[in-house]
Amino acid sequence: MKKLLFVFLFCVMIASCGSQTKKIEGAPQIVQPEYFTLNVKNVYPHSVDSYTQGLQYVDGVLWEGTGEWGESRLQKVNLESGNVEVLVNLPRSEFGEGITVLGDRVFQLTWTNGIAHVYDLQGKRLKDFRYAGEGWGLTSDGKSLYMSDGTSYIYRINPETFKREKKVTVTLRGEAVDYINELEWIDGKIWANVYTTDYVMIINPETGVVEGVVDCRNLLGEQDMSEETDVLNGIAYDSVGKRIFLTGKRWNKLFEVELIKQ
């Protein structure tokens, strides 16, 4: 019931800036975002065993981080077949969260352990970093890391030290948006899904202002859902082919989509 209530309130906010968001003192100039729906260009198989927490497409490889206690992994996915190559199984005491590939390193967050793992491209652990609070989403602009923690904040992180260098508040028409989750860097913007909803925010990384709202409702049809199917969570971008991919936790499909402006 709590989850359904949040979804309802967020949808109200999308339509009319509902009251569950909080006013931000000294917020940037209010920007009216553009609104988009989706056109599905291609559909690929996705393992229902994968509780997707992070997704990234780099140099022809689809990387995925998964969560759940005792099931958290770092893995590579064959886009065409959906077959999974597990590189790392996290300890049962860790709940995996967002991932990102930066150069020849892969970074993976944990939810409540306060540990970020760093691997090489073969999955060998190189080092760990500690951080305060929860870990949710992670992405990179090619130089810095950007991290969410389930609040309305996105932090810019130094990848060499994992120190926070900057914090922005994600705002939609001047009001903070909580539950910012999975992140992806796409053409100079941060795309982020809002946990428990079917909406993706397109965010200016310098200001935190939401410049676009993507309506992903009905992306996964009811015929593809089971009792184990969970929420939208997984955004990846092929910067060479200009392809955008979306999936969710335990979804049986991964979608290549394009935006349709409303």
Order of alpha helices (4+ residues) and beta strands (2+ residues): alpha-beta-beta-beta-beta-beta-beta-beta-beta-beta-beta-beta-beta-beta-beta-beta-beta-beta-beta-beta-beta-beta-beta
